[in-house]
Amino acid sequence: MHPVGIAVSGRIATGKTTIAHALASHLGWKYVGLGDYLRQQVIASNRLPSREILQELGSRQVKVNPRQFCENALQYFGWEPGMGVVIDGLRNMEVRSALLLILNPLPLFLIYCSAEDKVRNSRLDMREPGLHKRLAILEKHPIEQDVITTLPSFADLTIDTGRNSTEQSIQQVLKWLRSRENVDRSI
């Protein structure tokens, strides 16, 4: 498969990271975790990386310079121009726009993960009991708004990670990518 950029987005606890890791592994492409990049910055400053702290740090960096934020994250994970890449945790349009410029001439496809609230709540409680009770507050943060309102309409493919297993979701993405590759070659 020809290298492309795949950005994985979705609301909190929709399985983005699981899908992104599995997809990158299956394709043999670089995995870039935007949240993981922020997390290492928080840890390096001797703070605990709570979701709230990550949201604030991400908001600040994207507001100041979204392109620099993306370039730094890509470099942190060892991505080089021309390499296929799976980017986990796309949260807003500014980062999407920056990635389109940075990855060019590779196309960037957006895979949007969705899951019912009861699935998301269960996943959150597995991470930290009672965490689902903070979900509504966490999703009111400005960094989450594009994920909820705007990015779904820009998705090239939406997958239901609540109803499908990880393997089924990966197969759905791969089937879509192969069909896309065939269409692009015929143009």
C-alpha positions as CSV (number, residue, x, y, z in Angstrom):
1,M,0.0,0.0,0.0
2,H,1.3,3.5,-0.9
3,P,2.2,5.6,2.1
4,V,-0.4,8.1,3.2
5,G,-1.2,10.0,6.4
6,I,-4.1,8.8,8.5
7,A,-5.4,10.9,11.3
8,V,-7.6,9.2,13.8
9,S,-10.1,11.3,15.6
10,G,-13.1,10.8,17.9
11,R,-14.6,11.7,21.2
12,I,-13.1,10.7,24.5
13,A,-12.9,6.9,25.0
14,T,-14.0,5.9,21.5
15,G,-10.9,3.7,21.0
16,K,-8.8,6.1,18.9
17,T,-5.5,5.0,20.4
18,T,-6.3,1.3,20.1
19,I,-7.2,1.7,16.5
20,A,-4.3,3.9,15.7
21,H,-1.7,1.6,17.2
22,A,-3.2,-1.5,15.5
23,L,-3.4,0.2,12.2
24,A,0.1,1.5,12.3
25,S,1.4,-1.9,13.3
26,H,-0.6,-3.6,10.6
27,L,0.7,-1.2,7.9
28,G,4.2,-1.0,9.3
29,W,3.9,2.8,9.4
30,K,5.0,5.3,12.0
31,Y,2.6,5.8,14.9
32,V,2.4,9.4,16.2
33,G,0.3,10.0,19.3
34,L,-0.4,13.7,19.8
35,G,-1.6,13.0,23.3
36,D,1.4,10.9,24.1
37,Y,3.6,13.7,22.9
38,L,1.9,16.2,25.2
39,R,2.0,13.6,28.0
40,Q,5.8,13.3,27.8
41,Q,6.1,17.1,28.0
42,V,4.0,17.2,31.2
43,I,6.0,14.4,32.7
44,A,9.3,16.1,31.8
45,S,8.0,19.1,33.8
46,N,7.5,16.9,36.8
47,R,3.7,17.2,36.7
48,L,1.1,14.4,36.6
49,P,-0.5,14.2,33.2
50,S,-4.2,14.5,34.0
51,R,-6.6,14.9,31.1
52,E,-7.3,18.4,32.2
53,I,-3.6,19.4,32.1
54,L,-3.2,17.7,28.7
55,Q,-6.2,19.6,27.4
56,E,-4.8,22.9,28.6
57,L,-1.2,22.3,27.2
58,G,-2.6,21.1,23.9
59,S,-4.8,24.2,23.6
60,R,-1.9,26.5,24.4
61,Q,0.4,24.9,21.9
62,V,-2.2,24.8,19.1
63,K,-3.2,28.4,19.7
64,V,0.4,29.6,19.6
65,N,1.6,27.6,16.6
66,P,-0.3,24.5,15.3
67,R,2.3,23.8,12.7
68,Q,5.2,23.8,15.1
69,F,3.2,21.6,17.5
70,C,2.6,19.1,14.7
71,E,6.2,19.2,13.4
72,N,7.5,18.6,17.0
73,A,5.2,15.7,17.6
74,L,6.1,14.1,14.2
75,Q,9.8,14.5,14.9
76,Y,9.4,13.1,18.4
77,F,8.1,9.9,17.0
78,G,10.7,9.7,14.2
79,W,8.5,10.5,11.2
80,E,10.3,11.6,8.1
81,P,8.7,13.1,4.9
82,G,7.3,10.5,2.6
83,M,6.8,7.9,5.3
84,G,3.3,6.5,5.9
85,V,2.0,7.6,9.3
86,V,-0.9,7.0,11.6
87,I,-1.6,10.1,13.8
88,D,-3.6,9.4,16.9
89,G,-5.7,12.1,18.6
90,L,-6.6,14.8,16.1
91,R,-8.7,17.2,18.1
92,N,-9.2,20.3,16.0
93,M,-9.2,21.9,12.6
94,E,-6.0,23.9,13.1
95,V,-4.0,20.7,13.6
96,R,-5.7,19.1,10.6
97,S,-4.8,22.1,8.4
98,A,-1.2,22.0,9.7
99,L,-0.9,18.3,9.0
100,L,-2.2,18.7,5.5
101,L,0.6,21.1,4.8
102,I,3.4,19.2,6.5
103,L,2.5,15.8,5.0
104,N,2.1,17.1,1.4
105,P,2.4,15.5,-1.1
106,L,1.1,12.6,0.9
107,P,-2.7,12.8,1.3
108,L,-4.1,13.0,4.8
109,F,-7.2,10.9,5.5
110,L,-9.4,11.4,8.6
111,I,-10.8,8.3,10.3
112,Y,-13.4,9.2,12.8
113,C,-14.1,6.7,15.7
114,S,-17.5,6.7,17.2
115,A,-19.1,4.7,20.1
116,E,-22.3,4.9,22.1
117,D,-22.0,6.8,25.5
118,K,-22.6,3.6,27.5
119,V,-19.5,2.0,25.8
120,R,-17.4,5.1,26.3
121,N,-18.5,5.3,30.0
122,S,-17.5,1.7,30.5
123,R,-14.1,2.2,28.9
124,L,-13.5,5.3,31.1
125,D,-14.4,3.4,34.3
126,M,-12.0,0.7,33.3
127,R,-9.2,3.3,33.2
128,E,-10.2,5.0,36.4
129,P,-13.4,4.1,38.4
130,G,-15.8,7.0,38.3
131,L,-14.1,8.8,35.5
132,H,-17.2,8.7,33.3
133,K,-18.8,11.1,35.8
134,R,-16.4,13.8,34.6
135,L,-17.0,13.1,30.9
136,A,-19.5,15.9,30.3
137,I,-17.1,18.4,32.0
138,L,-14.1,17.1,30.0
139,E,-16.0,17.4,26.7
140,K,-16.9,21.0,27.4
141,H,-13.3,22.0,27.1
142,P,-12.7,24.1,23.9
143,I,-10.1,21.6,22.6
144,E,-12.9,19.0,22.4
145,Q,-15.4,21.1,20.5
146,D,-14.1,20.5,17.0
147,V,-14.1,16.8,17.7
148,I,-17.8,16.9,18.6
149,T,-19.1,19.5,16.1
150,T,-16.8,19.9,13.1
151,L,-14.4,17.0,12.5
152,P,-17.1,14.3,11.9
153,S,-18.2,16.2,8.7
154,F,-14.5,16.1,7.5
155,A,-14.1,12.4,8.1
156,D,-13.2,10.3,5.1
157,L,-14.4,7.2,7.0
158,T,-16.3,6.8,10.2
159,I,-16.0,3.5,12.1
160,D,-18.2,2.3,15.0
161,T,-15.6,1.1,17.5
162,G,-18.3,0.3,20.1
163,R,-20.1,-2.3,17.9
164,N,-17.0,-3.6,16.1
165,S,-14.0,-5.3,17.5
166,T,-10.6,-3.7,16.9
167,E,-9.8,-6.3,14.2
168,Q,-13.2,-5.6,12.4
169,S,-12.5,-1.9,12.6
170,I,-9.0,-2.3,11.2
171,Q,-10.3,-4.5,8.4
172,Q,-12.9,-1.8,7.6
173,V,-10.2,0.8,7.4
174,L,-7.9,-1.4,5.2
175,K,-10.7,-2.2,2.9
176,W,-11.5,1.5,2.5
177,L,-7.9,2.4,2.0
178,R,-7.5,-0.3,-0.7
179,S,-10.6,0.9,-2.5
180,R,-9.3,4.5,-2.3
181,E,-5.9,3.5,-3.6
182,N,-7.6,1.8,-6.6
183,V,-9.7,4.9,-7.3
184,D,-6.7,7.2,-7.0
185,R,-4.6,5.1,-9.5
186,S,-7.4,5.2,-12.1
187,I,-7.6,9.0,-12.1
